[in-house]
Amino acid sequence: MSVRMSVAQALTLFLTRQYTVDGDVRQRTIAGTFGIFGHGNVAGIGQALRQLGYEDPTAMPYHQARNEQAMVHQAAGFARMNRRRSTFAAAASVGPGAANMLTGAALATANRLPVLLLPSDTFATRVADPVLQQLEHPHDTSLQVTDAFRPLSRYFDRVERGEQLFSIALSAMRVLTDPAETGAVTIALPEDVQAELIDVPEEFLAEREWHIRRPLPESGPLERTAAAIRGAQAPLIIAGGGVIYSEAETELRAFAEATGIPVATTQAGGGALDHDHPLNLGGVGATGSSAANRIAASADVIIGIGTRYSDFTTSSRTAFAHPEAVFVNLNVAGFDAYKHGSRYPLIADARAGLLGLHDRLGDFRVSTAHADRGAEEKKNWVAEVDAATAPTGARLPGQPEIIGAVNRATGPRDVVVQAAGSLPGDLQKLWRTRDALGYHVEYAFSCMGYEIAGGLGVRRAIDATDDDRDVVVMVGDGSYLMLHTELVTAVAEGLKLIVILIQNHGYASIGALSETVGAPRFGTWYRRYDGESPEFRTDEVLPVDLAANARSYGVDVVEIDPGPSASSRLAEAVEEARAAPTSTLIHVNSDPLVYAPDGEGWWDVPVAATSTMDDTRAARTAYEEERSPQRPLL
């Protein structure tokens, strides 16, 4: 039996009937659809969503956005908060609308987060050719904007004939729900094909369940891995995002407590272990704590759990300095399990792998000396964080003081959201996470502008479960200027965010980095242009009023005036915002030259090998010395 409908109608109806199953949890795989409509999709996907909304308003909720990139960011934030069990679809029109989603696609794939992208394409029949916003390549007339999604997607296909929809849609769902494969999934939809009539098998429209794979470790690799850990003198666990996605926090804590092995976390793994747990040494790597990095420097067995080992995690391969360091990599994806030339890849779900290792290790426990050293390093780092985040009475608080004030004013289950600039590094060092889902820092792609849109995705996930958490978006003025218009979406739908807008009058992160690479704060100040200087370094600060900008969108705005009580008034404002029913933006000026404590990590940013400038030559000399400990692959 079959039903006659348009391709777009068939796809939207199909998506309403897909469910992800993870143990006892069963969720809609596609919770709703974002869409910005124009030629190419308004008469296809747009018409289908409108029709479905009248027939059954709960079947496929439609949400507006103000920017196509932001649609994808919302889907990614929602997916992470749901531990990758559910996401959104995002539909865009031909040409620039589709191209605007490219950054979001890259972010989702880099972070291993499922998002479904439905960019429109030009006529498959080419009956009207070229159409408005179509690319033309004389050497290949089939190439279009949507082809740019190919390297950014974990799955890409184009529905050039209506009958192809069935196999393409099923393949898309397979990738979205596979923890080893997931990322951006793109189905390109030519505008004429969207509106075509096809016979749709009833089986295609039936409810379908997609069970998340939780592979068990094989006995041979498990025994070899356990043996490597039993032989360790100074092991260290690196907990990544895989711990969160597998919901393995309890198993991680039990494993660490039973063995005494200290734990360091990646950005994606923040929250895998509460900040005040005795074995949690904090973040590791370029922006990690001195506690984690000092233990990492002497670790002989590094147990990576659900981490992709970015260069920030490994301090560009300088963090693990033991000459005979061994990597034990527990990961659901073989691609990540084999990194660093590991002789002990354990390809399995994080929770299943931890349970297997815990069982095999028996009464193994680290030496008292190793445990005591970790405890001492943690104690010293906690004291540094206390000092860095305490009120100073300065007229302009530094970012560490701002982070401390916000952290103290939030609830234990509230979620901090961030992505780019100097804040991710400072948050990894200073934010005290008290819940597994309380630390949401997008750092695989570190995309400026993710913060507000991603925060909305987190808010949608919380509201879907009637949770009482607050979402605290921390954003610098540089990232805010990149993508702030989703505040309108928050107002339109009554989605509550608490946005902390830190006014640095420039790019704080790159400013600090440039000081170390021989280009001191070049192009990082927001100042009036002076044609005689290439650096925008005049004393005239731009008369930009970002608080007024946010207020113009209908958001409640609190401005913290500079002064010795700025950080205490900031904390009060956060408490008031938590009590409010609607979104609040809190604007605070900072001193961008006040830095977080040194965590003794390093990041490889090559410096010009030759220069006529003294500061660049000095930076090159320092760079060559700092990269000398880099480990080769083998």
N, C-alpha and C positions, 0 to 999 in steps of 0.2 A: 504494500500500500504506500501511496505517496501523497504529498500535499503540494499544490502549486502556489508559489510565492516568489518574491524577488530574492536575488542573492543576498542583499543587505538584510531583508527580513528574516531569511533563513539563518544567517550568521548571528544576528542579535538574539533570536529565539533559542538557538543552540546554546549560546553562552549563558542563558538564564538557567540551564538545566545541567550545568557541570558542577560537580562537588569534589572537594579535596577531603580525603579521609586520612587522618594521622592518629592511629590508635583509636581512642574513644572520641576524638574530635572530628566532627564533620561540618565543613563550612562551604559556603558558596565560593567557588574558585574565582569567579569574577563578580565582585560585590556591586559593581556599577560601572558606568561609562562617563568619562569626561569627553567633551566635544566642543570644538570651535568650528563653525560651519561656513563654508563658502562653496564656490563652484567645485564640483568633484565629489562632495559628500553631503550637501544639504538635501539633495533629492534622493540620495541613497541611504546611507547610515542615518542621516538626520530624519528622514521620513520614517524609517523603520523604528527608530527610538520613539518618535512622536506617536506613531500608531500603537506601539506596544504600551506606551505610557497611558493611553486612553483605555486600552483593553485590560491592563492589569498594572496599576501604578507601582506595585512592589516588585514586579518581575525583573526590571533592569533600570534601577534609579539612574536618572541623568543629572549630571552636575556641570555647571558652567566653570570656565576658567578665564583668566585674562591674558594668558600667554600659553602657547602650546608646550613650551619647555616645562612650564610649571605644572601642567597636567601630569607629565611623566614623573616629576618629582613627588607630586602628591601620591601617585600610585606606589612609588618606591618607599616612601615613608610609611604608607599604610601596610605594605607587604612586610617590611621589617618588624613593625609592631605586632603583626600577626604571625611572626616566626616563619614567614614565607608560605603560609597555608592559603592565603587569599590576597588578591590584588585587584586593580582596576584596569579597564581598557581605556585607551585614549585615541580619539578619532580626530583627524585633521584633514584639511582640504588640500587641493593640488598645489605643488610648488612651494612657496615660502611657508605656508602653514605646516606642510609635512617637514620641511627642512628645519623648522624651529624645534622639532622633537629630537633632532639628532644628538644634541648634548645630553638630553635625558636618557636616550638609549644607551649612550656610552656609560653614563653614570650607573644605570641599572646593571649592565653587564659587568662592569668593573667590580661592583659590590655583590655580585651573585644574587641579585634581587629580581624576582619575576615581575615583569610588566608586559601588558599586551598592547601593541601599537598597531593602529589601523590607519596608516596614511593613505590618502587617495592618490590615484595615478591618472595619467592621461588616457585617452581612448584606446582600448585594446584593438578596436577595429581600424583606428587611425582615419576614420571617416572625416573628422575635422582635425586637420594636422598642418601646422602646429596650432595648438590651442593656447589661450592665455596662460602664462606662467610655465609653459613647457620649455624644457631644455632641448637644444638641438646640437647633435654631434654628427658632422658629415661622415665620419668613419664608422659610426654605430648609432643608427637612429633609434635603437631600442633603449639606449641608456637614458634614464630619467633620475629625478631627484631621489626617488625611493631606492635606487640602487646604492645610494650612499649609506643606507642602513645595513647593507650586507656585512661589512667588517665590524659593525657595532652591535650586531644581534647574535644571539645564540641559535636562533632559527629565523630564516627569512624565506618567504615564498610570495609569489604574485599570482592572483587568481585571474588568469587570462581567459578562461572558459568557466561558465557557471558550474559545470560538473566537477571541476577541480576543488571546489570549496570543501567537499566532504573529507578528502584525504588531508588537505592542508589544515583544516580546523582541528582534526584529531591529532595530527603531528604537533601542532602548536600547543595543545593542551598537555601532551606528553612532556614536552620540554619545560613548560611552565611549572609542572609539578614534580620534576626530577631534581633532587637536591644537588646532584653532581653536574647537571647540565644547565640549570636555570639561569636566567638573565633576561635581556630584552628579547621578546618574540614579536616579529614583525610580519604582518600579512598586508601586502600592498594590494589595493583595491582600485582597479581602473574605474573611472566614473561611469562608463557605459555598462560595464559588467555588473556594478552594484544594483542597477535598476532592471536588469534582465530577468525574465521569468524562467524559472526552472522547476522541475519536478523533484521534490525533496522527500527522500525515504523517511517514513515515520521513525525508523530506528535511529536516524541521525538526530531527531528531535527528542528522543527519549532521555530520561535522566541517566546520567553516567557518573560513576565514581572513579576518582583517580587517587590511588593509594600512594602516599609518599613512601619511597623506598627507604628502609632503615637497615642497610646490610649489616650482617654480623661479621665479625672478624674471622678469617680462616685460622684454623688451629696452628698450622706451621708458622706463619708470620707472627701470630700472637705469642707463641712460645719463644721465638727468637727475640721479639721485642721485650718480653718480660725478662729474659735472661740479660739483655743489655742494661735494663734498668737495675736489676739486682746487682750488677757489677759496678754500678756508679758510686763514686765517692762524693760528688757534688752536683746532683741532678737539679734541673729547673724545669718547671712547667710553663709553657707559653700558651695561654688560653685565648683563642680567637673567636670570631663570630660563629663558627660552627657549634660551639658550646651553647650559644643562645638559641640558634635555629633548631638544634636537637633537643632543646629543653633539658640540658644535661647539667644544670647548675648543682643540683643535689648530688649527683654522682661525682662531679668534680670536687665538691667540698668533702665528700666522704673519702674519696681517693687521696686527696691531699692530707687530710687529717690522719688517715691510717698510716701513711708512709712518711709524713713529715716533710714532703717535698714542697718547697716554696713555689708560689704561683706569681707569674707576671702576666699582664694582659696587654693585648693589642687594642687599637682604637675600637675595632668592631667587637672585641671581647669585653669591653667595659661593662661591668655589672655581672660578669660571670661568677664573681665572688665578691661579697660585700667589702667595702673599703676598709672596714675596721676588723676584718678577720685577721687573726695573727699571722697567717701564712700568705696574705695578699701583700706583695711588695709594690704594687702599683703598676703603672704603665712601663713598658720596656722599649728601649731603642732611642731614636733621635730626639723624641720629646718625652721620654720616660723619666722615671725617678732615678735618683742615684742609688737607691736601695736595689731596685731591679737590675740596673745596669752593672753594679759592682758584683752582684751574684752571677749575672750572666757572663761577665768577663772570665770567671774561673770555673764555670759550669763544664763538666766533662760529658754529660748526657743532657741534651736539650729535647724535651718532650713537647712537641708542637701538637696542639689539639685544635683542629678546625681553623687553622691559620693558613693564609696564603703567603706569609713571609714577605711582606712588602719591604722596600728599602728603609722605611721608617722603623719597622719592627726590628730589623737586623742592624740598624745604624749603618746602612750601606755596607754590610758584611764586615763590620769592625766590632760588633757587640760581643761576639763569642770568641774569646781570645785563647782559650785552652788549646794547646797544640794538637791534642788528640780528641777534640770535641766530636761527639757522635750525635747525629740527629735522628730522633725517633719521631716519625710523622704520622699521627692518626688523623685521617681525613677521609671524607666520603668520596672525594674526587682524586683519582689516581694522579692527575696532573699536579696537584698540590702535595700529595703524599710523597712523591719522588723528588721534591725540591731539595736543594743543597746536596745533591748526590747521595741522598740517604740510603744506607744499607738496610734500614729498618722501616720501610713503608708499611703502614697498617691501614689498608683501605676498608673503612667501615664507618658506620654512623658513630658520632662522638659518644653518645650515651652507651651504645652497645660495646664500643671499644673500651671505654672506661670500666664498665662492669667486668669485661673479660680480663683486663689487666689487673684490676683489683683482686679478682679471684686467683689469678696465677701468681701474684706476688706474695701471697700468704702473709707472713709476719715481717716482711721486709720493712725496715725503717732507716731513715738517714741517720748519720752519726750525730751525736750531741753537739759536736763542734760546728757542723754545717748548720744545724738548726739554730744554734745560739748566734752564729754570725748573721743569719738572715733576720733574726729577731732584733739584733742590735742595729742593723742597717735600717730596718723599718722604723724603729724608735727614733733614730736620728732624722729620717726623712719626714716623719710626722711632725717633729718639732720645727723643721724648715717650712713645712706647709702652714703650720699654725702661725708662724711669724710673718710669712708672705701674705696671708689672707686677712690678717688682723687690721682693724681700723688704724690709720696713721695720723689722721687730722690734717692731711695735706689738702690744699685747696682743690687740686685735681687728683682724684684717686687713680692709682695705676690699675691695670687690668687684673692683677692678682687680688687686689683689695675688692674690686667690683665682683669678681667671681666668689670670693668669700662671703660677701654680703648677700648675694643672691642665693648661694647654697644654703646659708643658715636660715633664710626666710622661706625656703621651699619645704614641702612635705616629703616624707621618706619615699613615697611612691611616685612623686612627680617626675616628669621626663624632661631632661634638658636636650635641646636640639641645636646642632651646629654643623658646620661643614668646612669653612675655609678661612684663611687669614691666620692671624696669630692665636685666635681663640682655641682651635683644636689642640694645639700643643700645650697651651696653658691649662685647658680643661683636663687633659690627660694627666697632667702633673698634680692639679689642685682640686678638681671636683671630687667630692666624696659621695660616691654612688651607693645607694642603699637598697636598690631593687634591680633585678635582672634586666628589666626593660627601661630602667631609668636613665640610661646613658645612650643617646642616639646621635652619634657623630659620624657623618658620612665622610670617610677619609680615603676610600679607595680612589675616588675621582676628585675629591676635595673641590667641589664645584661652588664657586661664588654664586650666590643667588638661590641655593638650595633651601636655605634655612626656613623662610616663611612658608614656602610651598610644601616642603617636607614636613614642617610642623603641622600644617593642615592635614596631611595624610595621617600623621600620628593621632591628631584630634579625632578624625573620622573613625579610626580603629577603636579608640577609647569610647567614643559615643555609641558605637555599634554594640558594645557590651555593657552599656550603662555603668561604666567605671567612674570613679570619682577623682581620678588623677588630674593634675593640671599639666599643661604643656608650656614649657618655658623656652622660648626661642631667644638665643643670644646671638646678636649679629653686629658686626662692625659697620661703620658708615660706607665702606667700600663695597661690601657684599650687599648691603641694603640698597644701594643705588643700582645694583645689577638687576634686581628682580623684587620689587616691593609691592607690585600691583595686586598680588593675591590677598593683600589686606582687604581689598574690596570684596573678594570671595568670602572672607571670614565674616564681614559685616552682612553680606547678602544672605548667607545661610545660618547666621547666628552661631558660628563656630568659634569657640573661645580659645584665644591664645594670649599668653603673656609674653610680649616682645621686649627684650632689653636691647635697646639701640645704643651702642657705644660709639660716641663721636670722637674719632681720632684725628680728624682733619687730614686724612691720608690713608695710605696702605701700610698698616702697622707691621704686618708679617714680612712683606718683601722689603720694607724699610729696614727691619732688623737684620734680615738675611744679607741685604746688600752691603751692610757695614762690614761683613766678614769676607766678602768676595771682591773687594776692590772697586765697588761702584756705589759709594756711600749715599744711600737714600735717593739715588737718581730716579726721577719720575714718580716719586711716592708721596710727595706733599700735595695737598689740595690748596694751591695758592694762585693768585692772579698771574696771568702770563706776562712775562717780561721778554721781549724780543732779543734783548742783549744777553740773556742767560738761558742755557738749554735745560735748566734743572727745575723750573717752577719753584724757586726757593726764595721768593720775595717774602716780606714780612706781612703782606696783606692776605689774611685768611679769607676764603671765599664766603660771601654773605648768604650761605645756603641754610635754610631753616627746615631741617628734616622733620622736626616735631610738627611744624605747620603742615608739611606734606602729609604726614600720617593722619593728622586731625581732619584734613580735607576729605579723606576717605570715609569719615564717619567713625573712626576708632577713638576711644577714650585715650587721652594722652596725659601723662604726668611728666613734667620737666624737673629734673634735679639740678638746681643751680649749683655752680662751683662754690666750694666753701669747706671749712674743716669738718662739718658734719654730713658731707655729701654721702658717704657710704652708709651711715646709719639711716639717713632719710631714704636712701635707695631700698634698704631692707624693709622699712615701713611701707614703702610704695608697693613692694612685691607682696607683702602680707595683705594689703588692701585689694590688690588686683586678684589675689586668690579668692577673696571673699566676694568679688564682683561676678555678676552672671555673664558679662560680655567681655570682649577683647580689650586689653589695655596695652598701650605701648609706653614704655618708660624710657625717656631720653636722658642719658647721662654723659657728660664730658669726661674724658680721661686724659691721663698723661701717657702718651705712647712710648715714652722712653723708660718707663718702669717695667722691668722684666721679671718673669717668674724665676725661681731658683734654678740653678744649673743642675740638670739631671745627668750630666756627663755623657750625653749621647752626641752623635755626630751624623751629619748628612752630607753625602757626596754631591757637591755642586761645583763642577770644574771651573777653575779660574783661568783667565787668559794667560797663556804661556809667555807672552811678551807684552810690554806696554811702555809707553812714555810717561806714565803716571806713577808716582811713588807709592800711593796707597794700593794700586793694583799689583805692583811688584812685591810689596810686602805681603799681600794676601796670597799671592802665588807661593811664596816661600812657606807660609804657614800651611797652605793646602797640601803641598808635597809632604810635609812632615805628618799631617793628620791622616793622610790616606795610607801611610806606610803599613799600618796593621791590617789592612784589608786582606781577607782570606781569599785564596783562589777557590774555585769550585771543588777541585780535588787536590 
